Amino acid sequence: MASKAPAHVLSDPVQLDALTKRLKRAHGQLGAVVRMLEEGRSCEEIVNQMAAVGKAVNTAAFTLIAANLKECIEDDKSNAPAVTEKLQKLFLSLA
């Protein structure tokens, strides 16, 4: 059985706070999309709002990966290949 790379939990409170705020804002934007659909708003307005939600979520994901990478590089270099592989997979999952 192959060993899994150790899981890393983001510990930077500043980054955690920024990510939480960004995702709460995206959550609100997504709620607005639902309301717009229910109100019969134009497709153009809805798609623009959905694009904003998507960008906010993707930015949060990239920020999380970048912060995770920074912490991994600073903390423990002994599992660098496993960390590199895991982060590559995370980046590619957003492509």
C-alpha positions in Angstrom: 0.0 0.0 0.0 1.4 3.4 -1.0 1.9 5.9 1.8 0.0 9.1 1.6 1.7 12.5 1.9 0.9 14.0 5.3 -2.0 16.4 5.3 -1.2 20.0 6.0 -3.6 22.4 7.8 -3.2 26.1 7.2 -2.1 27.7 10.5 -1.6 31.3 9.5 -4.4 33.2 11.2 -4.2 36.2 8.9 -4.5 33.9 5.8 -7.3 32.0 7.5 -9.2 35.2 8.2 -8.8 36.5 4.7 -9.9 33.2 3.1 -12.9 33.0 5.4 -14.0 36.5 4.5 -13.5 35.9 0.8 -15.5 32.7 0.9 -18.3 34.2 2.9 -18.5 37.0 0.3 -18.7 34.3 -2.4 -21.4 32.6 -0.5 -23.4 35.8 -0.4 -22.8 36.2 -4.1 -24.1 32.7 -4.8 -27.2 33.5 -2.8 -27.7 36.5 -5.0 -27.5 34.3 -8.1 -30.3 32.1 -6.7 -32.4 35.2 -5.9 -31.8 36.6 -9.4 -33.0 33.3 -10.9 -36.1 33.3 -8.8 -36.8 37.0 -9.7 -36.5 36.2 -13.4 -33.5 38.5 -14.0 -31.7 38.5 -17.3 -29.4 35.8 -18.3 -26.6 38.3 -18.8 -26.9 39.6 -15.3 -27.0 36.1 -13.8 -24.0 34.9 -15.8 -22.0 38.0 -14.8 -22.8 37.3 -11.1 -21.9 33.6 -11.5 -18.6 34.6 -13.1 -17.9 36.8 -10.0 -18.7 33.8 -7.7 -16.4 31.5 -9.7 -13.6 34.0 -9.7 -13.9 34.6 -5.9 -13.9 30.8 -5.2 -10.9 30.2 -7.5 -9.0 33.1 -6.0 -9.6 31.7 -2.5 -8.4 28.3 -3.7 -5.2 29.6 -5.2 -4.6 31.7 -2.1 -5.1 28.7 0.1 -2.7 26.6 -2.0 -0.1 29.5 -2.0 -0.3 29.9 1.7 -0.1 26.1 2.2 3.0 26.0 0.0 4.7 28.8 1.9 4.1 27.1 5.2 5.3 23.7 3.9 8.5 25.3 2.5 9.2 27.1 5.7 8.3 24.1 8.0 9.6 20.8 6.9 11.8 20.0 3.8 12.0 16.3 4.5 8.9 15.5 2.5 9.4 18.0 -0.3 8.7 15.5 -3.2 5.4 14.4 -1.7 4.4 18.0 -0.9 5.3 19.1 -4.5 3.2 16.3 -6.0 0.2 17.1 -3.8 0.4 20.9 -4.5 0.7 20.2 -8.3 -2.5 18.1 -8.1 -4.3 20.8 -6.2 -3.3 23.5 -8.8 -4.3 21.2 -11.7 -7.7 20.5 -10.1 -8.4 24.2 -10.6 -7.4 24.3 -14.2 
